[in-house]
Amino acid sequence: ESLKAEGKPLKGSFKPSEWPLVPTDDYERVCSNAFIECNSKMHKDTSLDDRLSGTTAIVATFHFGRMTVFNVGDSRAIVGQQKGDDGSN
């Protein structure tokens, strides 16, 4: 949406091969901060009554052949792999 709002074309704008490889520690810190910021903004939003609400979130990302999964709360991600009839990937 931000590209659309800036009048930039969306077609061809998703280019993971051009993304920098972020060190694991930095990536973990950025994702943790995103969860914390989201939680903080929800608590500060007076239009939401979250006193009895729980939190659960799962984010899975794939970048340069690396999969990273982040979760908050009691939800978990399950990773599976589909194989062909002959057992190949």
HTML snippet that shows the backbone in 3Dmol.js (N, CA, C, O; Angstrom):
<script src="https://3Dmol.org/build/3Dmol-min.js"></script>
<div id="view" style="width:600px;height:400px;position:relative"></div>
<script>
const pdb = `
ATOM      1  N   GLU A   1       0.812  -1.192   0.000  1.00  0.00           N
ATOM      2  CA  GLU A   1       0.000   0.000   0.000  1.00  0.00           C
ATOM      3  C   GLU A   1       0.859   1.261   0.000  1.00  0.00           C
ATOM      4  O   GLU A   1       0.500   2.247  -0.644  1.00  0.00           O
ATOM      5  N   SER A   2       1.986   1.248   0.710  1.00  0.00           N
ATOM      6  CA  SER A   2       2.783   2.474   0.756  1.00  0.00           C
ATOM      7  C   SER A   2       3.335   2.814  -0.618  1.00  0.00           C
ATOM      8  O   SER A   2       3.430   3.990  -0.970  1.00  0.00           O
ATOM      9  N   LEU A   3       3.699   1.808  -1.398  1.00  0.00           N
ATOM     10  CA  LEU A   3       4.169   2.086  -2.756  1.00  0.00           C
ATOM     11  C   LEU A   3       3.048   2.677  -3.593  1.00  0.00           C
ATOM     12  O   LEU A   3       3.262   3.602  -4.376  1.00  0.00           O
ATOM     13  N   LYS A   4       1.853   2.133  -3.419  1.00  0.00           N
ATOM     14  CA  LYS A   4       0.701   2.634  -4.152  1.00  0.00           C
ATOM     15  C   LYS A   4       0.407   4.084  -3.748  1.00  0.00           C
ATOM     16  O   LYS A   4       0.112   4.921  -4.601  1.00  0.00           O
ATOM     17  N   ALA A   5       0.489   4.374  -2.456  1.00  0.00           N
ATOM     18  CA  ALA A   5       0.228   5.725  -1.964  1.00  0.00           C
ATOM     19  C   ALA A   5       1.245   6.721  -2.506  1.00  0.00           C
ATOM     20  O   ALA A   5       0.922   7.892  -2.707  1.00  0.00           O
ATOM     21  N   GLU A   6       2.467   6.267  -2.741  1.00  0.00           N
ATOM     22  CA  GLU A   6       3.508   7.151  -3.257  1.00  0.00           C
ATOM     23  C   GLU A   6       3.456   7.261  -4.774  1.00  0.00           C
ATOM     24  O   GLU A   6       4.279   7.956  -5.370  1.00  0.00           O
ATOM     25  N   GLY A   7       2.498   6.582  -5.409  1.00  0.00           N
ATOM     26  CA  GLY A   7       2.379   6.645  -6.856  1.00  0.00           C
ATOM     27  C   GLY A   7       3.398   5.793  -7.582  1.00  0.00           C
ATOM     28  O   GLY A   7       3.576   5.952  -8.790  1.00  0.00           O
ATOM     29  N   LYS A   8       4.072   4.897  -6.885  1.00  0.00           N
ATOM     30  CA  LYS A   8       5.057   4.027  -7.510  1.00  0.00           C
ATOM     31  C   LYS A   8       4.361   2.761  -8.011  1.00  0.00           C
ATOM     32  O   LYS A   8       3.386   2.315  -7.406  1.00  0.00           O
ATOM     33  N   PRO A   9       4.842   2.185  -9.093  1.00  0.00           N
ATOM     34  CA  PRO A   9       4.214   0.973  -9.609  1.00  0.00           C
ATOM     35  C   PRO A   9       4.424  -0.208  -8.667  1.00  0.00           C
ATOM     36  O   PRO A   9       5.503  -0.377  -8.099  1.00  0.00           O
ATOM     37  N   LEU A  10       3.373  -1.032  -8.505  1.00  0.00           N
ATOM     38  CA  LEU A  10       3.480  -2.202  -7.648  1.00  0.00           C
ATOM     39  C   LEU A  10       4.077  -3.387  -8.404  1.00  0.00           C
ATOM     40  O   LEU A  10       4.788  -4.199  -7.812  1.00  0.00           O
ATOM     41  N   LYS A  11       3.801  -3.494  -9.678  1.00  0.00           N
ATOM     42  CA  LYS A  11       4.291  -4.632 -10.456  1.00  0.00           C
ATOM     43  C   LYS A  11       5.819  -4.642 -10.469  1.00  0.00           C
ATOM     44  O   LYS A  11       6.458  -3.654 -10.833  1.00  0.00           O
ATOM     45  N   GLY A  12       6.382  -5.761 -10.072  1.00  0.00           N
ATOM     46  CA  GLY A  12       7.825  -5.900 -10.057  1.00  0.00           C
ATOM     47  C   GLY A  12       8.510  -5.289  -8.846  1.00  0.00           C
ATOM     48  O   GLY A  12       9.739  -5.244  -8.784  1.00  0.00           O
ATOM     49  N   SER A  13       7.720  -4.815  -7.879  1.00  0.00           N
ATOM     50  CA  SER A  13       8.331  -4.169  -6.714  1.00  0.00           C
ATOM     51  C   SER A  13       8.766  -5.172  -5.646  1.00  0.00           C
ATOM     52  O   SER A  13       9.555  -4.822  -4.769  1.00  0.00           O
ATOM     53  N   PHE A  14       8.277  -6.394  -5.698  1.00  0.00           N
ATOM     54  CA  PHE A  14       8.638  -7.421  -4.714  1.00  0.00           C
ATOM     55  C   PHE A  14       9.846  -8.178  -5.243  1.00  0.00           C
ATOM     56  O   PHE A  14       9.708  -9.064  -6.086  1.00  0.00           O
ATOM     57  N   LYS A  15      11.037  -7.829  -4.745  1.00  0.00           N
ATOM     58  CA  LYS A  15      12.276  -8.419  -5.241  1.00  0.00           C
ATOM     59  C   LYS A  15      13.138  -8.900  -4.084  1.00  0.00           C
ATOM     60  O   LYS A  15      14.103  -8.230  -3.717  1.00  0.00           O
ATOM     61  N   PRO A  16      12.804 -10.057  -3.498  1.00  0.00           N
ATOM     62  CA  PRO A  16      13.594 -10.553  -2.362  1.00  0.00           C
ATOM     63  C   PRO A  16      15.072 -10.708  -2.668  1.00  0.00           C
ATOM     64  O   PRO A  16      15.902 -10.591  -1.766  1.00  0.00           O
ATOM     65  N   SER A  17      15.417 -10.967  -3.916  1.00  0.00           N
ATOM     66  CA  SER A  17      16.838 -11.142  -4.254  1.00  0.00           C
ATOM     67  C   SER A  17      17.647  -9.872  -4.024  1.00  0.00           C
ATOM     68  O   SER A  17      18.874  -9.925  -3.942  1.00  0.00           O
ATOM     69  N   GLU A  18      16.964  -8.724  -3.918  1.00  0.00           N
ATOM     70  CA  GLU A  18      17.647  -7.453  -3.686  1.00  0.00           C
ATOM     71  C   GLU A  18      17.683  -7.059  -2.209  1.00  0.00           C
ATOM     72  O   GLU A  18      18.260  -6.029  -1.857  1.00  0.00           O
ATOM     73  N   TRP A  19      17.078  -7.861  -1.353  1.00  0.00           N
ATOM     74  CA  TRP A  19      17.061  -7.548   0.074  1.00  0.00           C
ATOM     75  C   TRP A  19      18.413  -7.865   0.691  1.00  0.00           C
ATOM     76  O   TRP A  19      19.056  -8.838   0.296  1.00  0.00           O
ATOM     77  N   PRO A  20      18.855  -7.066   1.648  1.00  0.00           N
ATOM     78  CA  PRO A  20      20.125  -7.383   2.324  1.00  0.00           C
ATOM     79  C   PRO A  20      19.937  -8.569   3.271  1.00  0.00           C
ATOM     80  O   PRO A  20      18.858  -8.760   3.833  1.00  0.00           O
ATOM     81  N   LEU A  21      20.979  -9.349   3.438  1.00  0.00           N
ATOM     82  CA  LEU A  21      20.942 -10.444   4.401  1.00  0.00           C
ATOM     83  C   LEU A  21      21.179  -9.861   5.783  1.00  0.00           C
ATOM     84  O   LEU A  21      22.258  -9.338   6.062  1.00  0.00           O
ATOM     85  N   VAL A  22      20.191  -9.946   6.637  1.00  0.00           N
ATOM     86  CA  VAL A  22      20.264  -9.364   7.972  1.00  0.00           C
ATOM     87  C   VAL A  22      20.829 -10.417   8.928  1.00  0.00           C
ATOM     88  O   VAL A  22      20.358 -11.554   8.931  1.00  0.00           O
ATOM     89  N   PRO A  23      21.821 -10.063   9.731  1.00  0.00           N
ATOM     90  CA  PRO A  23      22.355 -11.013  10.713  1.00  0.00           C
ATOM     91  C   PRO A  23      21.236 -11.517  11.645  1.00  0.00           C
ATOM     92  O   PRO A  23      20.317 -10.769  11.978  1.00  0.00           O
ATOM     93  N   THR A  24      21.321 -12.757  12.051  1.00  0.00           N
ATOM     94  CA  THR A  24      20.278 -13.394  12.858  1.00  0.00           C
ATOM     95  C   THR A  24      19.937 -12.600  14.104  1.00  0.00           C
ATOM     96  O   THR A  24      18.757 -12.416  14.402  1.00  0.00           O
ATOM     97  N   ASP A  25      20.934 -12.122  14.845  1.00  0.00           N
ATOM     98  CA  ASP A  25      20.665 -11.364  16.074  1.00  0.00           C
ATOM     99  C   ASP A  25      19.887 -10.082  15.784  1.00  0.00           C
ATOM    100  O   ASP A  25      18.964  -9.735  16.521  1.00  0.00           O
ATOM    101  N   ASP A  26      20.254  -9.382  14.721  1.00  0.00           N
ATOM    102  CA  ASP A  26      19.548  -8.155  14.353  1.00  0.00           C
ATOM    103  C   ASP A  26      18.119  -8.465  13.933  1.00  0.00           C
ATOM    104  O   ASP A  26      17.188  -7.749  14.303  1.00  0.00           O
ATOM    105  N   TYR A  27      17.948  -9.526  13.165  1.00  0.00           N
ATOM    106  CA  TYR A  27      16.617  -9.925  12.691  1.00  0.00           C
ATOM    107  C   TYR A  27      15.710 -10.263  13.869  1.00  0.00           C
ATOM    108  O   TYR A  27      14.549  -9.855  13.906  1.00  0.00           O
ATOM    109  N   GLU A  28      16.242 -11.005  14.822  1.00  0.00           N
ATOM    110  CA  GLU A  28      15.472 -11.367  16.021  1.00  0.00           C
ATOM    111  C   GLU A  28      15.081 -10.111  16.805  1.00  0.00           C
ATOM    112  O   GLU A  28      13.949 -10.001  17.277  1.00  0.00           O
ATOM    113  N   ARG A  29      16.002  -9.181  16.943  1.00  0.00           N
ATOM    114  CA  ARG A  29      15.729  -7.939  17.678  1.00  0.00           C
ATOM    115  C   ARG A  29      14.636  -7.130  16.984  1.00  0.00           C
ATOM    116  O   ARG A  29      13.728  -6.622  17.642  1.00  0.00           O
ATOM    117  N   VAL A  30      14.718  -7.008  15.671  1.00  0.00           N
ATOM    118  CA  VAL A  30      13.730  -6.232  14.917  1.00  0.00           C
ATOM    119  C   VAL A  30      12.340  -6.855  15.051  1.00  0.00           C
ATOM    120  O   VAL A  30      11.362  -6.142  15.275  1.00  0.00           O
ATOM    121  N   CYS A  31      12.246  -8.167  14.917  1.00  0.00           N
ATOM    122  CA  CYS A  31      10.939  -8.829  15.035  1.00  0.00           C
ATOM    123  C   CYS A  31      10.391  -8.722  16.454  1.00  0.00           C
ATOM    124  O   CYS A  31       9.197  -8.481  16.634  1.00  0.00           O
ATOM    125  N   SER A  32      11.228  -8.894  17.445  1.00  0.00           N
ATOM    126  CA  SER A  32      10.785  -8.747  18.837  1.00  0.00           C
ATOM    127  C   SER A  32      10.275  -7.336  19.086  1.00  0.00           C
ATOM    128  O   SER A  32       9.233  -7.147  19.713  1.00  0.00           O
ATOM    129  N   ASN A  33      11.016  -6.342  18.594  1.00  0.00           N
ATOM    130  CA  ASN A  33      10.585  -4.951  18.765  1.00  0.00           C
ATOM    131  C   ASN A  33       9.254  -4.684  18.071  1.00  0.00           C
ATOM    132  O   ASN A  33       8.442  -3.907  18.573  1.00  0.00           O
ATOM    133  N   ALA A  34       9.023  -5.316  16.931  1.00  0.00           N
ATOM    134  CA  ALA A  34       7.750  -5.129  16.215  1.00  0.00           C
ATOM    135  C   ALA A  34       6.589  -5.660  17.049  1.00  0.00           C
ATOM    136  O   ALA A  34       5.543  -5.017  17.133  1.00  0.00           O
ATOM    137  N   PHE A  35       6.765  -6.834  17.669  1.00  0.00           N
ATOM    138  CA  PHE A  35       5.719  -7.393  18.530  1.00  0.00           C
ATOM    139  C   PHE A  35       5.463  -6.480  19.734  1.00  0.00           C
ATOM    140  O   PHE A  35       4.315  -6.216  20.092  1.00  0.00           O
ATOM    141  N   ILE A  36       6.534  -6.009  20.341  1.00  0.00           N
ATOM    142  CA  ILE A  36       6.417  -5.136  21.516  1.00  0.00           C
ATOM    143  C   ILE A  36       5.729  -3.827  21.148  1.00  0.00           C
ATOM    144  O   ILE A  36       4.870  -3.350  21.889  1.00  0.00           O
ATOM    145  N   GLU A  37       6.096  -3.244  20.014  1.00  0.00           N
ATOM    146  CA  GLU A  37       5.479  -1.987  19.580  1.00  0.00           C
ATOM    147  C   GLU A  37       3.992  -2.170  19.278  1.00  0.00           C
ATOM    148  O   GLU A  37       3.177  -1.322  19.640  1.00  0.00           O
ATOM    149  N   CYS A  38       3.643  -3.259  18.625  1.00  0.00           N
ATOM    150  CA  CYS A  38       2.236  -3.540  18.333  1.00  0.00           C
ATOM    151  C   CYS A  38       1.442  -3.674  19.627  1.00  0.00           C
ATOM    152  O   CYS A  38       0.354  -3.111  19.750  1.00  0.00           O
ATOM    153  N   ASN A  39       1.976  -4.411  20.584  1.00  0.00           N
ATOM    154  CA  ASN A  39       1.309  -4.599  21.874  1.00  0.00           C
ATOM    155  C   ASN A  39       1.130  -3.264  22.596  1.00  0.00           C
ATOM    156  O   ASN A  39       0.064  -2.993  23.150  1.00  0.00           O
ATOM    157  N   SER A  40       2.157  -2.442  22.589  1.00  0.00           N
ATOM    158  CA  SER A  40       2.106  -1.149  23.256  1.00  0.00           C
ATOM    159  C   SER A  40       1.045  -0.244  22.629  1.00  0.00           C
ATOM    160  O   SER A  40       0.287   0.415  23.340  1.00  0.00           O
ATOM    161  N   LYS A  41       0.994  -0.215  21.302  1.00  0.00           N
ATOM    162  CA  LYS A  41       0.013   0.629  20.616  1.00  0.00           C
ATOM    163  C   LYS A  41      -1.415   0.149  20.870  1.00  0.00           C
ATOM    164  O   LYS A  41      -2.333   0.962  20.976  1.00  0.00           O
ATOM    165  N   MET A  42      -1.603  -1.157  20.967  1.00  0.00           N
ATOM    166  CA  MET A  42      -2.940  -1.674  21.266  1.00  0.00           C
ATOM    167  C   MET A  42      -3.368  -1.269  22.668  1.00  0.00           C
ATOM    168  O   MET A  42      -4.523  -0.900  22.880  1.00  0.00           O
ATOM    169  N   HIS A  43      -2.445  -1.335  23.632  1.00  0.00           N
ATOM    170  CA  HIS A  43      -2.757  -0.936  25.006  1.00  0.00           C
ATOM    171  C   HIS A  43      -3.094   0.555  25.104  1.00  0.00           C
ATOM    172  O   HIS A  43      -3.948   0.952  25.897  1.00  0.00           O
ATOM    173  N   LYS A  44      -2.426   1.367  24.302  1.00  0.00           N
ATOM    174  CA  LYS A  44      -2.641   2.811  24.346  1.00  0.00           C
ATOM    175  C   LYS A  44      -3.898   3.258  23.592  1.00  0.00           C
ATOM    176  O   LYS A  44      -4.378   4.373  23.795  1.00  0.00           O
ATOM    177  N   ASP A  45      -4.430   2.395  22.727  1.00  0.00           N
ATOM    178  CA  ASP A  45      -5.615   2.748  21.936  1.00  0.00           C
ATOM    179  C   ASP A  45      -6.853   2.681  22.823  1.00  0.00           C
ATOM    180  O   ASP A  45      -7.289   1.596  23.209  1.00  0.00           O
ATOM    181  N   THR A  46      -7.415   3.840  23.142  1.00  0.00           N
ATOM    182  CA  THR A  46      -8.559   3.892  24.061  1.00  0.00           C
ATOM    183  C   THR A  46      -9.835   3.330  23.448  1.00  0.00           C
ATOM    184  O   THR A  46     -10.804   3.088  24.168  1.00  0.00           O
ATOM    185  N   SER A  47      -9.857   3.117  22.141  1.00  0.00           N
ATOM    186  CA  SER A  47     -11.050   2.534  21.518  1.00  0.00           C
ATOM    187  C   SER A  47     -11.085   1.013  21.673  1.00  0.00           C
ATOM    188  O   SER A  47     -12.088   0.378  21.348  1.00  0.00           O
ATOM    189  N   LEU A  48      -9.990   0.428  22.171  1.00  0.00           N
ATOM    190  CA  LEU A  48      -9.916  -1.020  22.398  1.00  0.00           C
ATOM    191  C   LEU A  48      -9.924  -1.317  23.888  1.00  0.00           C
ATOM    192  O   LEU A  48      -9.153  -0.727  24.645  1.00  0.00           O
ATOM    193  N   ASP A  49     -10.784  -2.222  24.308  1.00  0.00           N
ATOM    194  CA  ASP A  49     -10.766  -2.687  25.693  1.00  0.00           C
ATOM    195  C   ASP A  49     -10.082  -4.050  25.692  1.00  0.00           C
ATOM    196  O   ASP A  49     -10.712  -5.067  25.403  1.00  0.00           O
ATOM    197  N   ASP A  50      -8.816  -4.065  26.010  1.00  0.00           N
ATOM    198  CA  ASP A  50      -8.042  -5.314  25.932  1.00  0.00           C
ATOM    199  C   ASP A  50      -7.729  -5.919  27.307  1.00  0.00           C
ATOM    200  O   ASP A  50      -6.823  -6.743  27.434  1.00  0.00           O
ATOM    201  N   ARG A  51      -8.477  -5.510  28.325  1.00  0.00           N
ATOM    202  CA  ARG A  51      -8.187  -6.001  29.674  1.00  0.00           C
ATOM    203  C   ARG A  51      -8.330  -7.519  29.793  1.00  0.00           C
ATOM    204  O   ARG A  51      -7.592  -8.146  30.552  1.00  0.00           O
ATOM    205  N   LEU A  52      -9.260  -8.111  29.061  1.00  0.00           N
ATOM    206  CA  LEU A  52      -9.475  -9.554  29.143  1.00  0.00           C
ATOM    207  C   LEU A  52      -8.983 -10.280  27.896  1.00  0.00           C
ATOM    208  O   LEU A  52      -9.312 -11.448  27.687  1.00  0.00           O
ATOM    209  N   SER A  53      -8.204  -9.601  27.072  1.00  0.00           N
ATOM    210  CA  SER A  53      -7.734 -10.183  25.824  1.00  0.00           C
ATOM    211  C   SER A  53      -6.397 -10.888  26.021  1.00  0.00           C
ATOM    212  O   SER A  53      -5.575 -10.490  26.846  1.00  0.00           O
ATOM    213  N   GLY A  54      -6.210 -11.928  25.249  1.00  0.00           N
ATOM    214  CA  GLY A  54      -4.921 -12.611  25.216  1.00  0.00           C
ATOM    215  C   GLY A  54      -4.182 -12.214  23.952  1.00  0.00           C
ATOM    216  O   GLY A  54      -4.698 -11.465  23.122  1.00  0.00           O
ATOM    217  N   THR A  55      -2.994 -12.716  23.822  1.00  0.00           N
ATOM    218  CA  THR A  55      -2.196 -12.398  22.649  1.00  0.00           C
ATOM    219  C   THR A  55      -1.651 -13.673  22.046  1.00  0.00           C
ATOM    220  O   THR A  55      -1.139 -14.539  22.755  1.00  0.00           O
ATOM    221  N   THR A  56      -1.762 -13.783  20.750  1.00  0.00           N
ATOM    222  CA  THR A  56      -1.126 -14.874  20.042  1.00  0.00           C
ATOM    223  C   THR A  56      -0.789 -14.401  18.634  1.00  0.00           C
ATOM    224  O   THR A  56      -1.610 -13.764  17.973  1.00  0.00           O
ATOM    225  N   ALA A  57       0.391 -14.707  18.189  1.00  0.00           N
ATOM    226  CA  ALA A  57       0.822 -14.319  16.847  1.00  0.00           C
ATOM    227  C   ALA A  57       1.906 -15.271  16.380  1.00  0.00           C
ATOM    228  O   ALA A  57       2.742 -15.720  17.164  1.00  0.00           O
ATOM    229  N   ILE A  58       1.877 -15.567  15.102  1.00  0.00           N
ATOM    230  CA  ILE A  58       2.937 -16.370  14.482  1.00  0.00           C
ATOM    231  C   ILE A  58       3.359 -15.670  13.210  1.00  0.00           C
ATOM    232  O   ILE A  58       2.522 -15.279  12.397  1.00  0.00           O
ATOM    233  N   VAL A  59       4.654 -15.514  13.041  1.00  0.00           N
ATOM    234  CA  VAL A  59       5.204 -14.937  11.826  1.00  0.00           C
ATOM    235  C   VAL A  59       6.288 -15.882  11.328  1.00  0.00           C
ATOM    236  O   VAL A  59       7.198 -16.245  12.073  1.00  0.00           O
ATOM    237  N   ALA A  60       6.186 -16.275  10.068  1.00  0.00           N
ATOM    238  CA  ALA A  60       7.220 -17.101   9.444  1.00  0.00           C
ATOM    239  C   ALA A  60       7.749 -16.344   8.238  1.00  0.00           C
ATOM    240  O   ALA A  60       6.976 -15.890   7.394  1.00  0.00           O
ATOM    241  N   THR A  61       9.053 -16.211   8.160  1.00  0.00           N
ATOM    242  CA  THR A  61       9.657 -15.512   7.030  1.00  0.00           C
ATOM    243  C   THR A  61      10.699 -16.404   6.376  1.00  0.00           C
ATOM    244  O   THR A  61      11.320 -17.247   7.024  1.00  0.00           O
ATOM    245  N   PHE A  62      10.874 -16.201   5.094  1.00  0.00           N
ATOM    246  CA  PHE A  62      11.870 -16.932   4.321  1.00  0.00           C
ATOM    247  C   PHE A  62      12.748 -15.900   3.623  1.00  0.00           C
ATOM    248  O   PHE A  62      12.248 -15.034   2.905  1.00  0.00           O
ATOM    249  N   HIS A  63      14.051 -15.995   3.836  1.00  0.00           N
ATOM    250  CA  HIS A  63      14.959 -14.994   3.297  1.00  0.00           C
ATOM    251  C   HIS A  63      16.314 -15.646   3.049  1.00  0.00           C
ATOM    252  O   HIS A  63      16.941 -16.165   3.972  1.00  0.00           O
ATOM    253  N   PHE A  64      16.755 -15.615   1.809  1.00  0.00           N
ATOM    254  CA  PHE A  64      18.030 -16.215   1.423  1.00  0.00           C
ATOM    255  C   PHE A  64      18.163 -17.663   1.898  1.00  0.00           C
ATOM    256  O   PHE A  64      19.206 -18.063   2.417  1.00  0.00           O
ATOM    257  N   GLY A  65      17.107 -18.433   1.716  1.00  0.00           N
ATOM    258  CA  GLY A  65      17.138 -19.840   2.075  1.00  0.00           C
ATOM    259  C   GLY A  65      17.029 -20.119   3.558  1.00  0.00           C
ATOM    260  O   GLY A  65      17.166 -21.267   3.979  1.00  0.00           O
ATOM    261  N   ARG A  66      16.786 -19.102   4.354  1.00  0.00           N
ATOM    262  CA  ARG A  66      16.673 -19.263   5.805  1.00  0.00           C
ATOM    263  C   ARG A  66      15.221 -19.023   6.211  1.00  0.00           C
ATOM    264  O   ARG A  66      14.608 -18.035   5.806  1.00  0.00           O
ATOM    265  N   MET A  67      14.682 -19.933   7.010  1.00  0.00           N
ATOM    266  CA  MET A  67      13.342 -19.749   7.537  1.00  0.00           C
ATOM    267  C   MET A  67      13.462 -19.351   8.995  1.00  0.00           C
ATOM    268  O   MET A  67      14.198 -19.972   9.762  1.00  0.00           O
ATOM    269  N   THR A  68      12.734 -18.308   9.374  1.00  0.00           N
ATOM    270  CA  THR A  68      12.706 -17.857  10.759  1.00  0.00           C
ATOM    271  C   THR A  68      11.262 -17.800  11.206  1.00  0.00           C
ATOM    272  O   THR A  68      10.416 -17.247  10.502  1.00  0.00           O
ATOM    273  N   VAL A  69      10.967 -18.365  12.371  1.00  0.00           N
ATOM    274  CA  VAL A  69       9.607 -18.370  12.912  1.00  0.00           C
ATOM    275  C   VAL A  69       9.629 -17.667  14.261  1.00  0.00           C
ATOM    276  O   VAL A  69      10.443 -17.986  15.127  1.00  0.00           O
ATOM    277  N   PHE A  70       8.725 -16.709  14.428  1.00  0.00           N
ATOM    278  CA  PHE A  70       8.548 -15.993  15.691  1.00  0.00           C
ATOM    279  C   PHE A  70       7.143 -16.261  16.183  1.00  0.00           C
ATOM    280  O   PHE A  70       6.204 -16.273  15.386  1.00  0.00           O
ATOM    281  N   ASN A  71       6.978 -16.473  17.458  1.00  0.00           N
ATOM    282  CA  ASN A  71       5.631 -16.640  17.995  1.00  0.00           C
ATOM    283  C   ASN A  71       5.505 -15.966  19.353  1.00  0.00           C
ATOM    284  O   ASN A  71       6.467 -15.846  20.111  1.00  0.00           O
ATOM    285  N   VAL A  72       4.272 -15.531  19.632  1.00  0.00           N
ATOM    286  CA  VAL A  72       3.919 -14.923  20.908  1.00  0.00           C
ATOM    287  C   VAL A  72       2.686 -15.657  21.394  1.00  0.00           C
ATOM    288  O   VAL A  72       1.798 -15.962  20.597  1.00  0.00           O
ATOM    289  N   GLY A  73       2.611 -15.945  22.672  1.00  0.00           N
ATOM    290  CA  GLY A  73       1.439 -16.635  23.212  1.00  0.00           C
ATOM    291  C   GLY A  73       1.580 -18.130  23.096  1.00  0.00           C
ATOM    292  O   GLY A  73       2.687 -18.665  23.041  1.00  0.00           O
ATOM    293  N   ASP A  74       0.427 -18.811  23.058  1.00  0.00           N
ATOM    294  CA  ASP A  74       0.458 -20.266  23.104  1.00  0.00           C
ATOM    295  C   ASP A  74       0.262 -20.921  21.740  1.00  0.00           C
ATOM    296  O   ASP A  74       0.006 -22.123  21.672  1.00  0.00           O
ATOM    297  N   SER A  75       0.376 -20.170  20.668  1.00  0.00           N
ATOM    298  CA  SER A  75       0.290 -20.758  19.332  1.00  0.00           C
ATOM    299  C   SER A  75       1.673 -21.203  18.876  1.00  0.00           C
ATOM    300  O   SER A  75       2.693 -20.627  19.256  1.00  0.00           O
ATOM    301  N   ARG A  76       1.676 -22.235  18.059  1.00  0.00           N
ATOM    302  CA  ARG A  76       2.931 -22.753  17.521  1.00  0.00           C
ATOM    303  C   ARG A  76       2.784 -22.972  16.025  1.00  0.00           C
ATOM    304  O   ARG A  76       1.679 -23.201  15.533  1.00  0.00           O
ATOM    305  N   ALA A  77       3.873 -22.904  15.315  1.00  0.00           N
ATOM    306  CA  ALA A  77       3.880 -23.172  13.878  1.00  0.00           C
ATOM    307  C   ALA A  77       4.308 -24.619  13.656  1.00  0.00           C
ATOM    308  O   ALA A  77       5.137 -25.157  14.390  1.00  0.00           O
ATOM    309  N   ILE A  78       3.737 -25.224  12.650  1.00  0.00           N
ATOM    310  CA  ILE A  78       4.118 -26.577  12.256  1.00  0.00           C
ATOM    311  C   ILE A  78       4.646 -26.496  10.835  1.00  0.00           C
ATOM    312  O   ILE A  78       3.980 -25.962   9.948  1.00  0.00           O
ATOM    313  N   VAL A  79       5.838 -27.023  10.622  1.00  0.00           N
ATOM    314  CA  VAL A  79       6.448 -26.996   9.303  1.00  0.00           C
ATOM    315  C   VAL A  79       6.343 -28.388   8.701  1.00  0.00           C
ATOM    316  O   VAL A  79       6.697 -29.383   9.335  1.00  0.00           O
ATOM    317  N   GLY A  80       5.856 -28.444   7.477  1.00  0.00           N
ATOM    318  CA  GLY A  80       5.742 -29.709   6.769  1.00  0.00           C
ATOM    319  C   GLY A  80       6.379 -29.595   5.402  1.00  0.00           C
ATOM    320  O   GLY A  80       6.670 -28.500   4.921  1.00  0.00           O
ATOM    321  N   GLN A  81       6.589 -30.734   4.789  1.00  0.00           N
ATOM    322  CA  GLN A  81       7.171 -30.766   3.453  1.00  0.00           C
ATOM    323  C   GLN A  81       6.385 -31.758   2.630  1.00  0.00           C
ATOM    324  O   GLN A  81       6.207 -32.909   3.028  1.00  0.00           O
ATOM    325  N   GLN A  82       5.912 -31.307   1.476  1.00  0.00           N
ATOM    326  CA  GLN A  82       5.182 -32.190   0.585  1.00  0.00           C
ATOM    327  C   GLN A  82       6.165 -32.934  -0.286  1.00  0.00           C
ATOM    328  O   GLN A  82       7.073 -32.337  -0.864  1.00  0.00           O
ATOM    329  N   LYS A  83       5.982 -34.255  -0.381  1.00  0.00           N
ATOM    330  CA  LYS A  83       6.864 -35.073  -1.214  1.00  0.00           C
ATOM    331  C   LYS A  83       6.063 -35.695  -2.344  1.00  0.00           C
ATOM    332  O   LYS A  83       4.860 -35.929  -2.227  1.00  0.00           O
ATOM    333  N   GLY A  84       6.749 -35.951  -3.417  1.00  0.00           N
ATOM    334  CA  GLY A  84       6.112 -36.612  -4.552  1.00  0.00           C
ATOM    335  C   GLY A  84       5.834 -38.084  -4.249  1.00  0.00           C
ATOM    336  O   GLY A  84       6.274 -38.610  -3.227  1.00  0.00           O
ATOM    337  N   ASP A  85       5.104 -38.737  -5.144  1.00  0.00           N
ATOM    338  CA  ASP A  85       4.765 -40.155  -4.952  1.00  0.00           C
ATOM    339  C   ASP A  85       5.997 -41.033  -4.846  1.00  0.00           C
ATOM    340  O   ASP A  85       5.955 -42.087  -4.212  1.00  0.00           O
ATOM    341  N   ASP A  86       7.096 -40.609  -5.461  1.00  0.00           N
ATOM    342  CA  ASP A  86       8.335 -41.398  -5.411  1.00  0.00           C
ATOM    343  C   ASP A  86       9.225 -41.022  -4.228  1.00  0.00           C
ATOM    344  O   ASP A  86      10.345 -41.518  -4.109  1.00  0.00           O
ATOM    345  N   GLY A  87       8.722 -40.138  -3.345  1.00  0.00           N
ATOM    346  CA  GLY A  87       9.489 -39.733  -2.158  1.00  0.00           C
ATOM    347  C   GLY A  87      10.377 -38.532  -2.391  1.00  0.00           C
ATOM    348  O   GLY A  87      11.064 -38.080  -1.475  1.00  0.00           O
ATOM    349  N   SER A  88      10.373 -37.996  -3.639  1.00  0.00           N
ATOM    350  CA  SER A  88      11.226 -36.839  -3.920  1.00  0.00           C
ATOM    351  C   SER A  88      10.543 -35.561  -3.451  1.00  0.00           C
ATOM    352  O   SER A  88       9.329 -35.518  -3.256  1.00  0.00           O
ATOM    353  N   ASN A  89      11.353 -34.526  -3.275  1.00  0.00           N
ATOM    354  CA  ASN A  89      10.805 -33.214  -2.858  1.00  0.00           C
ATOM    355  C   ASN A  89      10.160 -32.505  -4.020  1.00  0.00           C
ATOM    356  O   ASN A  89       9.649 -31.396  -3.861  1.00  0.00           O
TER     357      ASN A  89
END
`;
const viewer = $3Dmol.createViewer("view");
viewer.addModel(pdb, "pdb");
viewer.setStyle({}, {cartoon: {color: "spectrum"}});
viewer.zoomTo();
viewer.render();
</script>
